[in-house]
Amino acid sequence: MRMVVKYAKQDRVKYISHLDLMRTLHRALRRAGIPVAFSQGYNPQPKVAFAPPLPVGMTSQGEYMDVMLASEMRPQEFCQGMNSVLPQGIAILKAVAIDESLPSLMSMIERALYCISLKAPGLCIEGALKDFLAQPDITITKSGKKGERLVNIRPMIHRLDIVGQEEGKVIMEAMLSAGSKESLNPEQMIRSFLEFAGIEGDSCCFADIHRLDMFLYRGNAWITPLELERG
Amino acid sequence: MDKSVLDEILRQVTKPVRYMGNEYNMVEKDPSKVLIRFAFAFPDVYEVGMSHLGMKILYHLMNEREDTYCERVFAPWTDMEQKMREKGLPLFALESKDPIAEFDFVGFTLQYEMCYTNVINMLDLARIPLRWWEREKNHPFIIAGGPCAYNVEPMADFFDLVVMGDGEEVINELLDVYRQWKMQGGTRQDFLVAAARIPGVYVPHFYDVEYDDDGTVRSVKPNREGIPSVIQKRVVRDLDRAYYPETMIVPYMDIVHDRVMLEVFRGCTRGCRFCQAGIIYRPVRERSVPRLMDLAEKLINNTGYEELSLSSLSTSDYSDLENLVKQLMERFAPQKVSFSLPSLRIDSFSRELIEEMIKVRKAGLTFAPEAGTQRLRDVINKGVTEEDLLNSVRQAFELGWDTVKLYLMIGLPTETQEDLEGIADLARKVKSCYLDVTGGQRAHRLRITVSVASFVPKPFTPFQWVAQDTIERLNQKLDFLKDKLRIKSVEFDWHDPRLSFLEAVFARGDRRLGKVLIKAWEMGCKFDGWAEHFKYHIWLKAFEDAGIDPGFYANRARDREEVLPWSHIDVGVTPSFLWREYQKALRGELTPDCRERCWGCGITRLEGGLCQ
């Protein structure tokens, strides 16, 4: 039985790396006594896979993991069992059973929606944002395993709107590419925007970023992984 | 504390998870509802400190008490420290994030001499006055325990009191006395006087040290009424009945020992003459198989750990090991729990059992012959022969291992050139054993690591009287070995002799070294055990400024009559036994395992234990 599980990573655990979070969830699965299936071979591993990782320092209410179970279990039971053994700040929101033959979450998911709260006291950025997005190319330097390379991130920004303002903060929503094909870290995008707009910010404390959900394209529509629930 | 300042800092430092707390099984209490707040302080980074079993035991033990909230604090890494100082954030406990300066106790565990500057740095970062005489009514009591607490003299200025021996019982007695004192009201001295009546509690400044003209200690005497002239360490009588946590904090980050630790026994009967742990943790006390099975069950279920280690000083000496491992395998293998047995002697194990165990995971193998020749191994009473070692290595190769690590020491008493050559010979023999077993089949996969440390004479060992080799001499020996060990498939690594030299100074130091520690810390020494932070030239400057010759402590042989700075501490094993062992060492005579017969080490004077 294959289950897709939606979970939240809240403020008090936002500094855990993806690797640490994976380990934490593996151990929670053991504590909860979930009948996770194991791989065969010399060093058996639990069959648990994850959606695109959340960068350290961000919070989320739309994280996903994909768990293969060795025996049937009611999704509700899974959620209850897990929530009673998780550290504070990590919460299972929902689980659904999906078709075992579906590809991995990592390969299916293509977009993620973020809420970005930008600390920009007294600044009017609407105009700058419009000009920023009007550029045909937005080139940033990405550093990866093969060293630094230039990337045009404009095609990875599917939507970037100001949705509200409150005391010294601008609230934005961004739909960005995420997944194994291409992926854009919202922090890098914001950095690029601030540079474009000539706004000087404390280089590392300029924004609170929260992931709202992740999406995949299926049957002519963008759906969340939970909507893969088998009929 | 201003949480937004912390939040801002955490975005800017490496491994912020070190400072975050909130791990599964962390104890949460309302600090306003307890009488005693205790900060358990480990003077190294989180991932080192969280691997320490003693902390796990005492943390949960203290938190069993309704009147006490024990929290944790570690040494912040230098980037974090810098940010904290910039933003004016004092050292805080992970659980509540409250400054530890507001606590009742800050209790340091001293595992290693080279953590002393970190203790000082943590006190400073906490804004707690460094020396005991500078602290006032509103300051916490700064206390210490752990192996280095047995000769805590170099740190005597900094601690209000020190606990000798197993902490499980003393800590509750200490907290009870504190509770009474806090409710009645009184001076700091009132509490210390009351605490000093608890057996195993040592208040350094209740003792005066006098020195002779030649710089040696003349006497150590209590300076007030009702204080014992000798402090005897405390021993937990029955480990089965002693407290052991049924749950452990599960860190997010990968710590050094990231697994359930099951302490199978405490103490060691082997009597290696260089080994301090083998003396100070006497007598041997074992946990029974049923008790261990019960604890394993609870700990695995409560933590979700996928690995369990059987810990002790010499796990293969557990009297019912085969049975224990069998039962553990039967019970936990279906759950895919793997086992690690550090300090295992592979020869004492049935081959089927090893084969069974490596099905779950094959960890690296480490052997510790300690010395290169049989003569020298006899001197140090390491009851291992070359044949033992080669048999074990052969078995390991037959079972498919390709990498082994050999631990050895240089600078041991009576060492000659021949003993050094023996180290290289041993590496060569291990290599030919591999080629023999594999028929040269997978020769490219072989890796033998020869890891060499310089011998550090420690207090409370038969070698507590000997002179350490000078750094120059140790470097010559290392150079010789580097040359001799240019062998394909053999890697050579070594511990910095300058660090071993300082370890030797502080291990056998006296109170006069306190001012050296302060000077070194003032000039920026911290994390001295971390190669990237070790600043030897600054240490030398600190000794010079303090007018102290470090060689006096490290490179000087003591005679039998000398009053050692730790002579007022009784660890159970008597100085006369240690001296006898030293003399036997010089004659190359062995003292077999004391399970075979009693050698009269003196530990039976203390309560309980296997020793009758």
Interface residues (C-beta under 8 A of the other chain):
Chain A: R12 V13 Y15 I16 S17 L19 D20 L21 R23 T24 H26 R27 A28 L29 R30 R31 F38 N43 P44 V56 G57 V85 L86 P87 Q88 G89 C204 C205
Chain B: E8 L10 R11 Q12 P16 V17 M20 N22 E23 Y24 M26 V250 Y252 M253 D254 N301 N302 T303 G304 Y305 E306 Q335 K336 R361
